[in-house]
Amino acid sequence: MKIAIGITGASGAIYAERLLRHLLHLTQNKDVEPPAVIFTKNGQDVVQFERPELLPWLARQIEAGHLVEYRNDDFFTPVASGSTHFDALVIVPCSMGMAGRIAGGISDDLISRAADVILKENTPAHPRTLILCPRETPLSLIHLRNLCTIREAGGTILPAMPSFYTKPQTIEEAVDTVIQRILSQLRLIPADHRGWQE
């Protein structure tokens, strides 16, 4: 399975971090290739502000071959082409600017182009998954219409809204309730996961 992670300039870098950590753990146990990571410039700035320890950790994972990084201005990468079968793109956190460009079909950087590819190549015979994790509130009518357009086109809108019935004790545990939802959409849910009243 090939998965790309797009990290944009919305607040919520911890969601990207926790997803990457879980995916790297899963790649050791499942048929999942090293995930690809794509940052927008604003995404890098937000990570540097909110989770500065993430960038050196990512650099170590890339150097070790556990992750692959593509530049957001490089369209000569596999994820930019429908002829290369990426199974999923998760944009986490997803800014409303990125959602608007995807909804408008404006592929002016690699993340929006990769989203366009996932949507256009998604067929019943070869399903592909686009997941947007917005972390914005309140949502304007423009935001809602853009998200609705993406959903109608086949994307999944998975807001970064933690659940609390598992009684999380730390920020990481609360964030992981969202990560479990993402992994479930990717059909990579861990065997020890328990849902509501399971």
FENKAJO-V680142 format. One record per residue. N is the residue number from 0. RES is the residue in one letter. PHI is phi in whole degrees, 0 to 359 (none if undefined). OMEGA is omega in degrees with one decimal (NA if undefined). Layout:
n->N res->RES phi->PHI omega->OMEGA
n->N res->RES phi->PHI omega->OMEGA
//
This chain:
n->0 res->M phi->none omega->179.2
n->1 res->K phi->251 omega->-178.0
n->2 res->I phi->232 omega->173.0
n->3 res->A phi->245 omega->179.0
n->4 res->I phi->242 omega->174.9
n->5 res->G phi->260 omega->-178.1
n->6 res->I phi->241 omega->-175.3
n->7 res->T phi->251 omega->-170.2
n->8 res->G phi->275 omega->174.5
n->9 res->A phi->287 omega->172.9
n->10 res->S phi->295 omega->179.6
n->11 res->G phi->120 omega->-179.9
n->12 res->A phi->301 omega->-179.8
n->13 res->I phi->299 omega->178.4
n->14 res->Y phi->294 omega->177.3
n->15 res->A phi->296 omega->-179.2
n->16 res->E phi->300 omega->-177.0
n->17 res->R phi->294 omega->177.3
n->18 res->L phi->297 omega->-179.5
n->19 res->L phi->297 omega->179.5
n->20 res->R phi->297 omega->177.9
n->21 res->H phi->294 omega->179.7
n->22 res->L phi->297 omega->179.2
n->23 res->L phi->295 omega->175.8
n->24 res->H phi->294 omega->-177.8
n->25 res->L phi->289 omega->-178.6
n->26 res->T phi->296 omega->177.8
n->27 res->Q phi->282 omega->-172.9
n->28 res->N phi->240 omega->-177.1
n->29 res->K phi->231 omega->-179.3
n->30 res->D phi->277 omega->-178.8
n->31 res->V phi->238 omega->178.5
n->32 res->E phi->285 omega->176.7
n->33 res->P phi->306 omega->-178.7
n->34 res->P phi->296 omega->174.6
n->35 res->A phi->263 omega->-178.9
n->36 res->V phi->240 omega->177.6
n->37 res->I phi->228 omega->177.7
n->38 res->F phi->254 omega->160.3
n->39 res->T phi->279 omega->177.1
n->40 res->K phi->300 omega->178.9
n->41 res->N phi->294 omega->176.9
n->42 res->G phi->299 omega->176.8
n->43 res->Q phi->298 omega->-179.3
n->44 res->D phi->296 omega->-179.6
n->45 res->V phi->292 omega->177.0
n->46 res->V phi->299 omega->179.4
n->47 res->Q phi->300 omega->-179.1
n->48 res->F phi->281 omega->-172.4
n->49 res->E phi->270 omega->-174.4
n->50 res->R phi->221 omega->-174.4
n->51 res->P phi->301 omega->179.0
n->52 res->E phi->290 omega->-178.7
n->53 res->L phi->291 omega->-174.5
n->54 res->L phi->295 omega->176.4
n->55 res->P phi->295 omega->176.3
n->56 res->W phi->297 omega->177.1
n->57 res->L phi->299 omega->179.9
n->58 res->A phi->301 omega->178.6
n->59 res->R phi->294 omega->179.9
n->60 res->Q phi->292 omega->178.6
n->61 res->I phi->293 omega->-180.0
n->62 res->E phi->298 omega->-179.7
n->63 res->A phi->278 omega->179.5
n->64 res->G phi->84 omega->178.8
n->65 res->H phi->277 omega->176.9
n->66 res->L phi->226 omega->173.7
n->67 res->V phi->238 omega->177.7
n->68 res->E phi->246 omega->173.9
n->69 res->Y phi->245 omega->175.5
n->70 res->R phi->287 omega->-176.4
n->71 res->N phi->289 omega->177.2
n->72 res->D phi->257 omega->-176.4
n->73 res->D phi->255 omega->-179.8
n->74 res->F phi->274 omega->178.7
n->75 res->F phi->266 omega->178.5
n->76 res->T phi->234 omega->-177.2
n->77 res->P phi->302 omega->-174.6
n->78 res->V phi->291 omega->-179.2
n->79 res->A phi->275 omega->-173.9
n->80 res->S phi->237 omega->176.0
n->81 res->G phi->291 omega->179.5
n->82 res->S phi->284 omega->175.3
n->83 res->T phi->255 omega->-170.6
n->84 res->H phi->273 omega->167.2
n->85 res->F phi->271 omega->-175.9
n->86 res->D phi->280 omega->-173.6
n->87 res->A phi->205 omega->170.0
n->88 res->L phi->231 omega->175.3
n->89 res->V phi->247 omega->177.7
n->90 res->I phi->256 omega->-171.8
n->91 res->V phi->213 omega->-10.8
n->92 res->P phi->286 omega->-178.6
n->93 res->C phi->252 omega->177.6
n->94 res->S phi->287 omega->177.2
n->95 res->M phi->290 omega->174.3
n->96 res->G phi->295 omega->177.9
n->97 res->M phi->295 omega->178.3
n->98 res->A phi->300 omega->179.2
n->99 res->G phi->296 omega->179.1
n->100 res->R phi->293 omega->178.2
n->101 res->I phi->296 omega->-179.7
n->102 res->A phi->298 omega->-179.8
n->103 res->G phi->272 omega->-179.6
n->104 res->G phi->70 omega->-178.3
n->105 res->I phi->265 omega->-176.9
n->106 res->S phi->263 omega->-174.8
n->107 res->D phi->261 omega->171.0
n->108 res->D phi->211 omega->-172.5
n->109 res->L phi->291 omega->-178.8
n->110 res->I phi->295 omega->179.7
n->111 res->S phi->293 omega->175.5
n->112 res->R phi->293 omega->179.1
n->113 res->A phi->298 omega->176.7
n->114 res->A phi->297 omega->177.6
n->115 res->D phi->300 omega->179.6
n->116 res->V phi->296 omega->-179.4
n->117 res->I phi->302 omega->-178.0
n->118 res->L phi->292 omega->-176.2
n->119 res->K phi->285 omega->-177.9
n->120 res->E phi->266 omega->-178.2
n->121 res->N phi->287 omega->178.1
n->122 res->T phi->223 omega->176.5
n->123 res->P phi->303 omega->-179.4
n->124 res->A phi->287 omega->-179.2
n->125 res->H phi->226 omega->-176.5
n->126 res->P phi->294 omega->174.6
n->127 res->R phi->229 omega->-170.8
n->128 res->T phi->240 omega->171.8
n->129 res->L phi->246 omega->179.2
n->130 res->I phi->237 omega->174.4
n->131 res->L phi->251 omega->178.6
n->132 res->C phi->247 omega->178.2
n->133 res->P phi->289 omega->175.3
n->134 res->R phi->227 omega->-176.0
n->135 res->E phi->225 omega->175.7
n->136 res->T phi->199 omega->-7.8
n->137 res->P phi->287 omega->-179.9
n->138 res->L phi->261 omega->176.3
n->139 res->S phi->282 omega->177.1
n->140 res->L phi->298 omega->177.1
n->141 res->I phi->298 omega->178.1
n->142 res->H phi->302 omega->-176.5
n->143 res->L phi->297 omega->180.0
n->144 res->R phi->292 omega->177.4
n->145 res->N phi->296 omega->179.0
n->146 res->L phi->295 omega->177.3
n->147 res->C phi->296 omega->178.1
n->148 res->T phi->299 omega->179.4
n->149 res->I phi->294 omega->178.2
n->150 res->R phi->297 omega->179.4
n->151 res->E phi->296 omega->179.4
n->152 res->A phi->278 omega->176.6
n->153 res->G phi->115 omega->177.9
n->154 res->G phi->280 omega->176.5
n->155 res->T phi->251 omega->176.9
n->156 res->I phi->258 omega->-175.5
n->157 res->L phi->235 omega->-176.8
n->158 res->P phi->300 omega->179.0
n->159 res->A phi->283 omega->-178.6
n->160 res->M phi->244 omega->-179.9
n->161 res->P phi->297 omega->170.6
n->162 res->S phi->258 omega->-173.1
n->163 res->F phi->233 omega->-179.9
n->164 res->Y phi->288 omega->173.7
n->165 res->T phi->274 omega->178.8
n->166 res->K phi->55 omega->180.0
n->167 res->P phi->298 omega->-177.5
n->168 res->Q phi->256 omega->-179.3
n->169 res->T phi->227 omega->175.6
n->170 res->I phi->300 omega->-179.5
n->171 res->E phi->299 omega->179.2
n->172 res->E phi->295 omega->177.1
n->173 res->A phi->293 omega->178.2
n->174 res->V phi->300 omega->-177.4
n->175 res->D phi->295 omega->174.4
n->176 res->T phi->294 omega->174.6
n->177 res->V phi->284 omega->-179.7
n->178 res->I phi->300 omega->178.2
n->179 res->Q phi->298 omega->177.2
n->180 res->R phi->293 omega->177.6
n->181 res->I phi->298 omega->-179.6
n->182 res->L phi->299 omega->177.5
n->183 res->S phi->296 omega->177.6
n->184 res->Q phi->296 omega->177.9
n->185 res->L phi->274 omega->-176.2
n->186 res->R phi->60 omega->178.4
n->187 res->L phi->236 omega->-175.7
n->188 res->I phi->295 omega->179.6
n->189 res->P phi->298 omega->-176.7
n->190 res->A phi->297 omega->-177.3
n->191 res->D phi->270 omega->-179.5
n->192 res->H phi->288 omega->176.0
n->193 res->R phi->235 omega->178.7
n->194 res->G phi->275 omega->-177.1
n->195 res->W phi->303 omega->175.6
n->196 res->Q phi->59 omega->174.9
n->197 res->E phi->275 omega->NA
//
